[in-house]
Amino acid sequence: MLICRVVGDVVSTIKNQHLKGHKLLLVQPVDLDGQTPKGEAMIALDKVDAGPQDLVLVNREGGAARILLNNPKIPVQAVIVGVIDNLDIA
């Protein structure tokens, strides 16, 4: 699981048939401060209706994503599975 910031939308006029009806977002992994970029941005399928600049939890594992979406043929590696309201690091 990764903590990421939503940094953009992905718009496509032609999609793989298994992606129809799903929203794709561009997410940037961040440090625990929620601000400092960490690693390359990626495309993630949104399952929680995340919005611009939201801090989100991303599952980045293709097999788990296919199980979560109940579709063994969906071509996805990263799925947004939660919007983070607050981080409390002790």
C-alpha positions in Angstrom: 0.0 0.0 0.0 1.2 3.5 -0.8 0.1 6.9 0.4 -0.4 9.2 -2.6 -1.7 12.6 -3.6 -4.2 12.9 -6.5 -2.5 15.2 -9.0 -4.7 14.9 -12.1 -7.3 13.1 -14.2 -6.8 10.7 -17.0 -9.1 11.2 -19.9 -9.4 8.7 -22.7 -11.9 8.5 -25.6 -11.0 4.9 -26.3 -10.6 2.5 -23.3 -10.1 -1.2 -22.8 -13.6 -2.7 -22.6 -12.9 -3.8 -19.0 -12.1 -0.2 -17.9 -15.4 1.3 -19.1 -17.3 2.9 -16.3 -14.2 3.3 -14.1 -12.5 6.6 -13.3 -8.7 6.8 -13.8 -6.6 9.3 -11.8 -3.0 10.3 -11.8 -1.5 9.9 -8.3 1.9 10.8 -6.9 3.4 8.8 -4.0 4.3 11.1 -1.0 6.2 10.8 2.2 4.4 10.5 5.5 4.1 14.3 5.7 1.6 14.0 2.9 3.4 16.7 0.8 6.9 15.6 -0.2 6.8 13.6 -3.5 8.4 10.1 -3.3 8.8 8.2 -6.5 7.1 8.3 -9.9 3.5 9.3 -10.5 1.2 6.5 -11.7 -2.3 5.9 -13.0 -4.7 4.4 -10.5 -8.3 3.2 -10.9 -10.5 5.1 -8.4 -12.9 3.0 -6.3 -13.7 5.6 -3.7 -14.6 8.8 -5.6 -11.4 10.6 -4.7 -11.0 14.2 -5.9 -8.2 16.7 -6.8 -5.4 17.0 -4.2 -7.0 14.2 -2.0 -4.5 12.1 0.0 -5.3 8.5 -0.8 -4.3 5.0 -0.1 -3.3 3.0 -3.2 -3.1 -0.8 -3.5 -0.3 -1.3 -6.1 -0.5 -5.0 -6.9 -2.2 -6.3 -10.1 -3.4 -9.6 -8.7 -5.0 -8.0 -5.7 -6.5 -5.3 -7.9 -8.2 -7.9 -10.1 -9.6 -9.7 -7.0 -10.9 -6.4 -5.6 -12.6 -5.6 -8.9 -13.8 -9.1 -9.3 -12.5 -9.2 -12.9 -9.5 -11.4 -13.8 -9.1 -9.7 -17.2 -9.0 -6.0 -16.1 -5.7 -4.4 -17.1 -5.0 -2.5 -13.9 -2.1 -2.5 -11.5 -3.0 0.3 -9.0 -6.4 0.9 -7.3 -7.3 3.8 -5.0 -8.9 2.0 -2.0 -9.4 4.9 0.5 -9.3 8.6 1.0 -7.1 9.6 4.0 -8.7 12.2 6.3 -5.8 12.4 8.8 -2.4 10.8 9.5 -1.2 10.6 13.1 2.5 9.6 13.3 3.6 9.0 16.8 
